[in-house]
Amino acid sequence: MLSTKPNYSSNPLLIQAANNAIARRIDRERSDAVLMAQRAGITPDVWQSDLLRSDARQVILNCSRQSGKSTISAVLAVHEAIYTGGSLVLLLSPSLRQSQELFRKIKDIYNALESPAMPKPIEESALRLELDNGSRIVALPGTEQTVRGFSNVALLICDEAATCEDALFFSIKPMLAVSGGRIILLSTPRGKRGFFHSVWMDGQDWNRTLITARECPRISEQWLEREKEAMPSFWFRQEFECEFVETMDSVFSFDEVQAALSDTLEPFSFDGDLT
């Protein structure tokens, strides 16, 4: 029996109408990354929508484990590469494995957006994606040696920033000097030390976002209470409540060290003879 259903796929008017609708949607996504996230199958939380629509150049995310900080940073990376032709997006993580995980999120988002109107890949590997609009996304393990040589960075994302070395932070900042690019640091805390703690506490002109596990709708209160009972207090406070707590191997607390510092003491000098 022949089907009486109309064959919409071969109707040129309907095809053109569908393509026009896609083009209009993509044009709206250019100025609203939330729409792009939704098309990729992601429904952002309120704080994530705020970040996607923010134009802050320096962003630090102090967010609980499993809060979605890596996913939303991946959305920003894809949006930058697609809608700003010729941009370089650099992804840094403490290890190669972590860099691969973040890059995999990016590839999943990009693949979910497949459309004739989108830029196409011209080079692709486990840690690199280059598009035909000239944009590149490059993932690297975050060490000072691996990042040197990159310049004119449009977007720099440092994942698990609290576990990266201070030398890395001082090496990556000059990459943004000429381009005026954007930097995003994301992590849970790892004690009262390192550049992530310093930027969170004292960094000038940084946009700060704090999201604890209790503010994440995907983490249940019951699960959190069980974990709170099962793990050391300092670890729970750090991983899920986003507190900068003392490390277990600290002889003196951060506050004790700070209290011992003084700008009023004269430098010690000795002119005597020790013999």
DRENDRENDO-209739 format. One record per residue (C-alpha): residue in three letters; y, x, z. Coordinates in Angstrom, 3 decimals, decimal comma, always signed. Layout:
<"ALA" <Y X Z>>
...
end
This chain:
<"MET" <+0,000 +0,000 +0,000>>
<"LEU" <+3,434 +1,341 -0,896>>
<"SER" <+5,915 +1,616 +1,947>>
<"THR" <+8,938 -0,659 +1,717>>
<"LYS" <+10,960 +1,471 +4,144>>
<"PRO" <+13,958 +3,116 +2,451>>
<"ASN" <+13,690 +6,861 +1,988>>
<"TYR" <+16,850 +7,987 +3,737>>
<"SER" <+15,971 +11,677 +3,334>>
<"SER" <+16,482 +11,453 -0,438>>
<"ASN" <+19,670 +9,391 -0,358>>
<"PRO" <+22,490 +11,812 -1,265>>
<"LEU" <+25,181 +9,634 +0,341>>
<"LEU" <+23,347 +9,525 +3,657>>
<"ILE" <+22,636 +13,244 +3,505>>
<"GLN" <+26,327 +13,938 +2,895>>
<"ALA" <+27,351 +11,610 +5,714>>
<"ALA" <+24,944 +13,357 +8,094>>
<"ASN" <+26,224 +16,788 +7,076>>
<"ASN" <+29,820 +15,653 +7,546>>
<"ALA" <+29,016 +14,360 +11,032>>
<"ILE" <+27,380 +17,682 +11,916>>
<"ALA" <+30,391 +19,592 +10,601>>
<"ARG" <+32,782 +17,469 +12,691>>
<"ARG" <+30,654 +17,974 +15,786>>
<"ILE" <+30,532 +21,739 +15,268>>
<"ASP" <+34,291 +21,843 +14,780>>
<"ARG" <+34,751 +20,094 +18,135>>
<"GLU" <+32,347 +22,551 +19,747>>
<"ARG" <+34,663 +25,399 +18,750>>
<"SER" <+37,120 +24,363 +21,468>>
<"ASP" <+34,595 +22,855 +23,894>>
<"ALA" <+31,503 +24,895 +24,749>>
<"VAL" <+30,166 +22,003 +26,829>>
<"LEU" <+29,447 +20,109 +23,605>>
<"MET" <+27,526 +23,084 +22,255>>
<"ALA" <+25,500 +23,315 +25,459>>
<"GLN" <+24,624 +19,639 +25,203>>
<"ARG" <+23,514 +20,044 +21,595>>
<"ALA" <+21,232 +22,850 +22,758>>
<"GLY" <+19,625 +20,463 +25,256>>
<"ILE" <+21,504 +21,684 +28,334>>
<"THR" <+23,339 +19,280 +30,637>>
<"PRO" <+25,808 +21,466 +32,582>>
<"ASP" <+26,555 +20,917 +36,248>>
<"VAL" <+30,203 +20,258 +37,116>>
<"TRP" <+30,907 +23,904 +37,981>>
<"GLN" <+29,176 +25,026 +34,796>>
<"SER" <+31,316 +22,678 +32,689>>
<"ASP" <+34,410 +24,056 +34,402>>
<"LEU" <+33,333 +27,598 +33,546>>
<"LEU" <+32,545 +26,708 +29,921>>
<"ARG" <+36,037 +25,264 +29,543>>
<"SER" <+37,818 +28,032 +31,437>>
<"ASP" <+39,919 +30,664 +29,695>>
<"ALA" <+39,864 +33,092 +32,650>>
<"ARG" <+39,465 +36,684 +31,433>>
<"GLN" <+37,843 +38,056 +34,605>>
<"VAL" <+35,155 +35,887 +36,195>>
<"ILE" <+32,865 +36,577 +39,146>>
<"LEU" <+30,014 +34,192 +39,946>>
<"ASN" <+28,532 +34,415 +43,446>>
<"CYS" <+25,732 +31,927 +42,954>>
<"SER" <+22,400 +31,124 +44,553>>
<"ARG" <+19,097 +31,981 +42,962>>
<"GLN" <+18,036 +29,352 +40,388>>
<"SER" <+21,523 +27,835 +40,284>>
<"GLY" <+21,845 +28,291 +36,514>>
<"LYS" <+24,305 +31,196 +36,435>>
<"SER" <+22,294 +33,166 +33,848>>
<"THR" <+21,770 +30,120 +31,629>>
<"ILE" <+25,437 +29,183 +31,541>>
<"SER" <+26,417 +32,806 +30,875>>
<"ALA" <+23,972 +32,772 +27,951>>
<"VAL" <+25,739 +29,668 +26,598>>
<"LEU" <+29,064 +31,505 +26,755>>
<"ALA" <+27,540 +34,470 +24,901>>
<"VAL" <+26,226 +32,274 +22,076>>
<"HIS" <+29,496 +30,336 +21,837>>
<"GLU" <+31,510 +33,557 +21,549>>
<"ALA" <+29,233 +34,979 +18,849>>
<"ILE" <+29,146 +31,791 +16,770>>
<"TYR" <+32,769 +30,719 +16,959>>
<"THR" <+34,545 +34,087 +17,066>>
<"GLY" <+33,445 +35,950 +13,982>>
<"GLY" <+33,168 +39,732 +14,285>>
<"SER" <+32,863 +39,653 +18,088>>
<"LEU" <+30,717 +42,028 +20,129>>
<"VAL" <+28,974 +40,447 +23,118>>
<"LEU" <+27,432 +42,984 +25,495>>
<"LEU" <+24,821 +41,974 +28,080>>
<"LEU" <+24,051 +44,309 +30,987>>
<"SER" <+21,358 +44,016 +33,646>>
<"PRO" <+19,947 +46,529 +36,148>>
<"SER" <+16,675 +46,930 +34,220>>
<"LEU" <+15,295 +46,566 +30,698>>
<"ARG" <+13,109 +43,641 +31,804>>
<"GLN" <+16,086 +41,719 +33,184>>
<"SER" <+18,083 +42,405 +30,020>>
<"GLN" <+15,213 +41,036 +27,948>>
<"GLU" <+15,046 +37,883 +30,071>>
<"LEU" <+18,746 +37,162 +29,641>>
<"PHE" <+18,537 +37,874 +25,913>>
<"ARG" <+15,576 +35,496 +25,626>>
<"LYS" <+17,736 +32,704 +27,070>>
<"ILE" <+20,332 +33,473 +24,431>>
<"LYS" <+17,801 +33,369 +21,615>>
<"ASP" <+16,415 +30,035 +22,880>>
<"ILE" <+19,910 +28,515 +22,939>>
<"TYR" <+20,783 +29,879 +19,507>>
<"ASN" <+17,510 +28,597 +17,998>>
<"ALA" <+18,082 +25,155 +19,532>>
<"LEU" <+21,403 +24,957 +17,659>>
<"GLU" <+19,880 +25,507 +14,217>>
<"SER" <+22,068 +23,899 +11,567>>
<"PRO" <+23,132 +24,653 +7,967>>
<"ALA" <+26,695 +25,054 +9,230>>
<"MET" <+25,849 +27,781 +11,767>>
<"PRO" <+26,057 +31,553 +11,164>>
<"LYS" <+22,668 +33,005 +10,172>>
<"PRO" <+20,897 +36,073 +11,597>>
<"ILE" <+20,963 +39,164 +9,420>>
<"GLU" <+19,421 +41,537 +11,974>>
<"GLU" <+17,237 +40,647 +14,911>>
<"SER" <+15,200 +42,500 +17,531>>
<"ALA" <+14,091 +42,106 +21,133>>
<"LEU" <+17,527 +43,160 +22,395>>
<"ARG" <+19,910 +42,570 +19,501>>
<"LEU" <+21,121 +39,707 +17,328>>
<"GLU" <+23,577 +40,212 +14,471>>
<"LEU" <+24,976 +37,212 +12,572>>
<"ASP" <+26,362 +36,922 +9,071>>
<"ASN" <+29,837 +36,198 +10,482>>
<"GLY" <+29,936 +39,789 +11,773>>
<"SER" <+29,212 +38,965 +15,422>>
<"ARG" <+26,711 +40,943 +17,474>>
<"ILE" <+24,935 +40,254 +20,767>>
<"VAL" <+23,459 +43,395 +22,324>>
<"ALA" <+21,457 +43,545 +25,575>>
<"LEU" <+21,125 +46,829 +27,489>>
<"PRO" <+19,768 +48,042 +30,814>>
<"GLY" <+22,878 +48,560 +32,894>>
<"THR" <+23,338 +52,275 +33,420>>
<"GLU" <+26,397 +54,398 +32,783>>
<"GLN" <+24,548 +56,399 +30,132>>
<"THR" <+23,384 +53,407 +28,056>>
<"VAL" <+26,762 +51,665 +27,824>>
<"ARG" <+28,940 +54,598 +26,790>>
<"GLY" <+29,897 +54,475 +23,133>>
<"PHE" <+30,539 +50,743 +22,892>>
<"SER" <+34,105 +49,600 +22,313>>
<"ASN" <+36,129 +46,561 +21,258>>
<"VAL" <+33,932 +44,276 +23,374>>
<"ALA" <+34,885 +40,584 +23,186>>
<"LEU" <+32,640 +39,397 +26,032>>
<"LEU" <+30,889 +41,545 +28,613>>
<"ILE" <+28,312 +39,907 +30,883>>
<"CYS" <+26,858 +41,844 +33,820>>
<"ASP" <+23,817 +40,056 +35,264>>
<"GLU" <+22,566 +40,799 +38,820>>
<"ALA" <+25,781 +42,762 +39,226>>
<"ALA" <+25,285 +43,367 +42,957>>
<"THR" <+22,301 +45,615 +42,201>>
<"CYS" <+24,074 +47,663 +39,506>>
<"GLU" <+25,536 +51,071 +40,297>>
<"ASP" <+29,279 +51,418 +40,891>>
<"ALA" <+29,419 +53,995 +38,071>>
<"LEU" <+28,431 +51,263 +35,625>>
<"PHE" <+31,388 +49,073 +36,596>>
<"PHE" <+33,860 +51,938 +36,225>>
<"SER" <+32,334 +52,754 +32,830>>
<"ILE" <+32,496 +49,254 +31,372>>
<"LYS" <+36,069 +48,319 +32,283>>
<"PRO" <+37,639 +50,653 +29,655>>
<"MET" <+35,652 +48,819 +26,942>>
<"LEU" <+38,018 +45,882 +27,405>>
<"ALA" <+41,254 +47,880 +27,422>>
<"VAL" <+42,008 +47,528 +23,713>>
<"SER" <+40,177 +44,301 +22,893>>
<"GLY" <+41,495 +42,374 +25,899>>
<"GLY" <+37,946 +41,039 +26,140>>
<"ARG" <+36,427 +38,873 +28,811>>
<"ILE" <+34,175 +40,077 +31,648>>
<"ILE" <+31,748 +38,004 +33,720>>
<"LEU" <+29,982 +39,387 +36,794>>
<"LEU" <+27,139 +37,219 +38,100>>
<"SER" <+24,828 +37,795 +41,022>>
<"THR" <+23,694 +36,865 +44,465>>
<"PRO" <+25,034 +39,260 +47,141>>
<"ARG" <+23,263 +42,469 +48,198>>
<"GLY" <+25,045 +43,505 +51,366>>
<"LYS" <+28,643 +44,448 +52,074>>
<"ARG" <+28,803 +47,320 +49,622>>
<"GLY" <+29,188 +48,051 +45,936>>
<"PHE" <+31,618 +46,859 +43,290>>
<"PHE" <+30,376 +43,248 +43,317>>
<"HIS" <+31,279 +42,911 +47,001>>
<"SER" <+34,611 +44,720 +46,482>>
<"VAL" <+35,630 +42,519 +43,558>>
<"TRP" <+34,623 +39,346 +45,394>>
<"MET" <+36,584 +40,288 +48,509>>
<"ASP" <+39,616 +42,082 +47,096>>
<"GLY" <+39,667 +41,942 +43,292>>
<"GLN" <+43,043 +40,945 +41,871>>
<"ASP" <+43,260 +38,379 +39,045>>
<"TRP" <+39,584 +37,421 +39,258>>
<"ASN" <+38,421 +33,811 +38,929>>
<"ARG" <+35,831 +33,245 +41,675>>
<"THR" <+33,004 +30,689 +41,709>>
<"LEU" <+30,760 +30,208 +44,759>>
<"ILE" <+27,677 +27,993 +44,387>>
<"THR" <+25,111 +27,844 +47,196>>
<"ALA" <+21,598 +26,464 +46,801>>
<"ARG" <+22,608 +23,257 +48,579>>
<"GLU" <+25,125 +22,616 +45,799>>
<"CYS" <+22,475 +22,873 +43,087>>
<"PRO" <+21,012 +19,432 +42,241>>
<"ARG" <+17,719 +20,984 +41,075>>
<"ILE" <+16,902 +22,484 +44,501>>
<"SER" <+15,728 +20,002 +47,120>>
<"GLU" <+16,829 +20,073 +50,735>>
<"GLN" <+13,191 +19,905 +51,861>>
<"TRP" <+12,266 +22,998 +49,862>>
<"LEU" <+15,230 +24,906 +51,275>>
<"GLU" <+14,325 +24,036 +54,852>>
<"ARG" <+10,762 +25,292 +54,321>>
<"GLU" <+12,032 +28,556 +52,835>>
<"LYS" <+14,523 +28,968 +55,661>>
<"GLU" <+11,670 +28,871 +58,146>>
<"ALA" <+9,446 +31,161 +56,070>>
<"MET" <+11,767 +34,101 +55,333>>
<"PRO" <+14,028 +36,400 +57,371>>
<"SER" <+17,397 +34,871 +58,170>>
<"PHE" <+19,443 +37,594 +56,460>>
<"TRP" <+17,411 +37,192 +53,252>>
<"PHE" <+17,829 +33,411 +53,146>>
<"ARG" <+21,558 +33,656 +53,843>>
<"GLN" <+21,901 +36,185 +51,049>>
<"GLU" <+19,719 +34,563 +48,383>>
<"PHE" <+20,519 +30,899 +48,945>>
<"GLU" <+23,739 +30,713 +50,966>>
<"CYS" <+25,452 +33,535 +49,031>>
<"GLU" <+26,594 +35,430 +52,114>>
<"PHE" <+27,359 +39,130 +52,129>>
<"VAL" <+25,200 +40,159 +55,098>>
<"GLU" <+24,437 +43,593 +56,502>>
<"THR" <+21,545 +45,487 +54,965>>
<"MET" <+18,538 +46,195 +57,165>>
<"ASP" <+19,022 +49,982 +56,961>>
<"SER" <+22,688 +49,999 +58,049>>
<"VAL" <+23,339 +52,128 +61,151>>
<"PHE" <+26,885 +50,772 +61,465>>
<"SER" <+28,079 +47,386 +60,277>>
<"PHE" <+30,661 +47,050 +57,517>>
<"ASP" <+33,214 +45,705 +60,013>>
<"GLU" <+32,623 +48,653 +62,354>>
<"VAL" <+33,205 +51,138 +59,534>>
<"GLN" <+36,374 +49,323 +58,447>>
<"ALA" <+37,668 +49,272 +62,034>>
<"ALA" <+37,164 +53,040 +62,309>>
<"LEU" <+39,436 +53,717 +59,328>>
<"SER" <+43,120 +54,434 +59,878>>
<"ASP" <+46,085 +55,235 +57,631>>
<"THR" <+48,211 +56,470 +60,542>>
<"LEU" <+46,193 +59,556 +61,568>>
<"GLU" <+47,430 +62,966 +60,457>>
<"PRO" <+44,901 +65,168 +58,605>>
<"PHE" <+43,172 +67,574 +60,986>>
<"SER" <+43,985 +71,234 +60,576>>
<"PHE" <+42,819 +74,286 +62,509>>
<"ASP" <+44,608 +77,629 +62,485>>
<"GLY" <+42,758 +79,300 +65,331>>
<"ASP" <+40,147 +81,983 +65,272>>
<"LEU" <+36,589 +80,780 +65,819>>
<"THR" <+35,257 +84,286 +66,440>>
end
